[in-house]
Amino acid sequence: MMHTHRNGFLQSAFYTLCLLGLSIQPLYADRCRLAPLAAGVPIALVIANSQYENGTLWQSVNDANAMKNVLTQIGFRVIFKTELNKRAMDKATREFRQCLQTTRGVGLFYFSGYGVQVNGENYLLPTYANFSDEADVEYDAFQVGKILDRLKLVKNDLNIIILDASREIPSLRTSRRGLANMSSPSGFFMAYPAKAGKTIQEQRGQNSLYVKNLVKVLKTAAPNHKRIEDVFMQVNNAVIQATFEQQMPIYNGSLKKRFCFGGCKKTRKRSFETLRKVKLTVYSNVEGATLFINGKNSGTIRNGKRKVKLRVGRRHTVRIEKSGYIPVVKSINLQSTQKIVVDLMQAPKPETRQQMMPSVGF
């Protein structure tokens, strides 16, 4: 009899442990698997979804791999995921938050795949999902606001969100194309490969134009201690020029403090030398083009040049533009009297309706 009671007790205990195991499993399912992690280490979550009902996005996984590699090179620990459904995307973002809770370092989220905006909110489409209208998106896609809310809880200094999802979706009926330009919460920096409501220019090649330029700039960003704004400005200008303004990436940020890849160099105390002004001569091939320095109108190009006086020891943004030409932006660190050349290229003329109509013969 005692043997029977003992077996019954052990059996009950076994089932109890199984139930407890099932109940506590979710508590550990989203733990950070990047170990060991030191304080301050930057963490990135890179997701690529390429398999969709209407076809395969061949560049998405290539782009995500390129981002994973360059982020690893510049010091990030990377969580890399591909072909996620909504539940898996949700789980990956929770693990991402857990890792950031450990280090309190900079967070970077990169997604490559399809995205769509509905009522001013951005959604990322999970893999293999079938979406026909906006109602499907709101119920079955992953809302970007969810990851923003999770990262706010970390209370770190900066989170970078790169939504590489502004693609044309053939099978989806929506009121607006592309993504919405969501305002960045405090401590966030958000980047998009195309303007709000626009989609990217699809091009052949292993990587998309945006990622190809982003990877190229990031490789030199850390050694040169580039500010995050300068990195994305350089990327955006490269894409704008390559597509003749047909694709215009954007970014916005609400930074708590300056952020430079590789760390910001310590600034010296201001002295008379830093208050001194020197001459900058800007040469251009387009007569009458308008010169902007740090966003302010600084006159026009006359006789092929324009001279201005600026303070030394500062980074200045030089922009030249004229109707009919592709604008050019350069960033310079002025230390002494300097001369720069900023040449413009003519913008391509739009094809007329008559040129686009096929000829018909009888």
N, C-alpha and C positions, 0 to 999 in steps of 0.2 A: 504493500500500500504506500509506504514511504517513497519507494522507487517511482511509483506512478505519480505521486504528488510532485516529486522532484522534477520529473520529465515535464509535467504540466507547467511548473514554475519556469523552467528553462525555455519552454516553448513560448510562454507568455512574454518572458523577458526578450526573447529573440524578436517577436513581432513588435514589441514596444520600441526596441532599438531601431528596427527597420522604419517604423513610423517616424521616430525622432530623426533618423537619418534623412528621410525624405523631406521632413519639415525644415531641417536646418541647411539642406543642400543649397537653396537659393542664396543663403547668406554668404556662401563662399564661392558661388559660381562666377561672380564678377570681380574676384580679387585680382590684384595686379600681378601679372606673370613675368614682369621685367625685374629680374633680381640679379645682383643686388643694386640698389639705387641709393646714391648719395644725395644729400640735401642740395637743392638748387639745380639739379640736372634737368635740362629741358626734355619734354616728352612730346612725341608726335603720334597722332593716329592717322594713318593713310589707308583710305578705302577706295577700291576700284570695283565698280559694277559694269560689266560689259555685255552680259547675256540678258537680252530682253526679248519679249514676244515678237517685236517687229524687226529683230535682227541683232547683230553683234557690233558693238563699238570697239573696233580693233585697237584703237589708240589708247583707250582708257587704262588697260592693264600696263601697257608700255609706259604711259605717263606716270602712273602710280609707282612703278618700279624705279623710274628715273628720280622721282621725288624722294623715295625711300633711300636711295643710294646717296644723293647729295645731302640730305638731312643727316644721315649717319656720319658723313664726312665732316660736317660742321658741328658735330657734338651732340646731336639729338639721339635719344633712345627711341626707337620706332616700333609701334604696334602696326603690323601690316596685315590687312584683310582684303579678300576679294570675293566677289559673287555672294553678297549677303542679302538675305531676306529682311523684312522689317524687324522681326524679333532679334535676328543676329546683329543688325545695326544698333538696335537698342542696347543689347548686351555689350557690344564693343565700346560704345560711348560711356557706359557705366564703368567698364574696366579702365578706360582712359582717365576718367575722373579719379578713380582709386589710385592710379599711378601718380597723378599730379598732387593728390592729397599727401602722398609720401614725400615728394621732393619740393613741392611749392615752387617749382621752376616754371619757365615759360612753356605754355602749351601751344601746339600747332595742330590744327585739324585740316586735312586735305581730302576732298572727295572728288572723284572723277566718274562721271556717268551722266544719267539724265536727271534734270531738275526742272521744276515748274513752280510758278507763282500762282497762288489762289488768294484773292482778297488781301493782297499785300503781304502775305506770308509765303516763305519759300519752303518747298518740300523736295526731298531727295528720293528718287524712285528706287525701290529695292529690285533685285534681280528677278527675272522670270515672271514678274507681275504683269497683269493685263489691265491697263487703264484706258478707259474710253472717254471719261469726262471728269470735270473738277470734283464731283462728289466722290468718285472713286479715289482721287488723290487725297482728299481730306481724311478719308477713313483708312486707307491702306498704305500711304506713303509715310516717310519719316520726316517729321517737322523739324526744321533747322532750329526753331525756337527752343526745342527740347534740349539740344546740346548746349545752347547758350545758357539756359537756366542751370544745367548741371555744372558747367564750368564756373558760373558765378559763385557757387558754393565753395569752390576751392580757395578763393580769396588770394590768388597769386597776383603778380604785378601785370602780366600780359598773357592774353590768349589770341593767337593768330588763326583766322578762319579763312580758308581758300576754297571757294565753291566753284570748282571747274565743271559746271553742269549746265551751261547756257547753250544747249543744243536743240535743234529742231526735232520735234517728236511727231512723226507722220501720223500716228494712229490716235493721237489725243486731241480732243476738241476742247480748247481753252479760249478764254476771252483775251488773254495777253500772252505774248511769247516771252521766252527767256525767264530771267529771275528778277525779283524786286530788289532794289537797293536798300536793304535794311539798315537802319541807323545802328551804329556800334554802341553797345553798353560801355560803361566806364571800364577801362582796362582791356578793351578788345580792339582788334584791327582786322577789318574784313576786306577781302579782295575777290574780284570777279573778272573773268576773261572777256566780258563784254558789258556794254552799258545796260542799264535797266530796260527790260522789255525787248532786248536785242539778243540775237544768237551769234555764235562764232562762225567764222568763215572756215568751212571744212576744207582741209588741204591734205594731200597725200604725204606719206612719210611715216616713219616709225613713231614720231611724237607730234603732238599738236604744236602749233606755232607758239602758243602762250607758254606751255610747259618747257619747250625747247629754250626759250629765252629766259624763263625763270630759273631753270637749272644752271644756265650759263652764268647768270648774274650772281646766283647764290654761291657758286664755286669761288668767286673772288670777294664775296661780301665779308666773310669772317677775317681773312688776312688784312683787309683794308678797313676793317671796323666801320662798315657802311651802316648808316641809319636805315631803319626799315622803310621810311618814306622814300629815301633815295633809291633803294633797291627796286621798289615797285614802280617808281616813276621811270626808271631806266627800262624796266620790262615793258611798261605800257607804251613808251615812246617807240621802242623797237617794233612792237606789234602794229602800232598805228602806221608807221612808215612802211612796213612790209605789206600791209593790206590797203595802202592808199586811203586810209581813214575809213575803210569799210568795217573794221573791227576795232573798237575803242575800249580797252579794259579800264576798269575803275577800281578805286579803293577808298575806304574811309576809316577813320580811327578815332578813338577817344582814349589816348594814352595817359596813364598816371605819371609816367616819367619817360625820359629819353630811352630809346632802345636801339642798340647797335649790334649787329651780328658780330660775334667775336669780342663783344664788350666795347663800350664807348671809352675813348681816350680821355684822360683827365684834362679838363680845361684849366689853363693858367688864369691867375687873377688878372683882371683888366688893368692895363697900364696905358701910358700915353701911346705906346706903339700900336696897341690894338684899336685905339681911337683914330689913328692916322688914316687919311684917305689917299688912295693912289689911283692912277689913271688906267682904265680898261678900254681898249680899242676893239670894237667888234666890226669885223669885215664881213660883207655879204655880197653875193652875186646878183641880188635883186634890189634895184633902186626903188626907194619909196616904201620898202618893207618897214613894218612897225616893230620896234624893239621894246621888250618888256623885261625889267629887272625885278626879280622877286615879286612878280605879279603886277608891278606898277609900270605904266606907260613911260618910257624913257626916251621918246623921240623916234625919228625915222632915219633910215639909211640914206645918206646923201654922199654922192661921189664915192660910193662903194664902202662907206664906213660910218661909224657913229662912236664918239668918245664920251665916256661917262666917268665920274669919280665915285669910288666905292671904298668902304672901310676894309682894311686888311684883316687877315686872320679869321675871316668868316667865309661860309659857304654861300654862294649866290647862285640863283637860278636865272639863266638867260634864255629868253624865248623870242623867236623872230617869226612873224607871220605876215601874210599878205593874201588877199583874195585870189584864188586860182592856183595857190601853191600849198604844199603840205607843210604845216608848221613844224619847226624844229626846236627842241628844248635841250639845253646843256646845263650841267651843274659844275661850277668851278670853285675851287678853294683858293681865294685870292690872297697871296702873300706879298706881292710886289707888283710894280707896273707890268701889265700883261696885254698881249694881243691874242685874239682868237678869231677863227674863221667859222662862220655859220652860213653855209650855203643851203638854198632851198631848191626843192624839185617841184616841177609843175605837177599839179594834180591831174589825173586822167580825165579827159572829157567824157561825160556820160553819152552813151550811144543814143542817137535819135531814134524815134519810133520807125522812121523810114528805113534806117540802117538795119534795124532789128527784124523787119518784115521780110520773109523769104520771097524771092522773086518767083513769079508764076508765068509760065509760057504756054502758048496755045499752038 
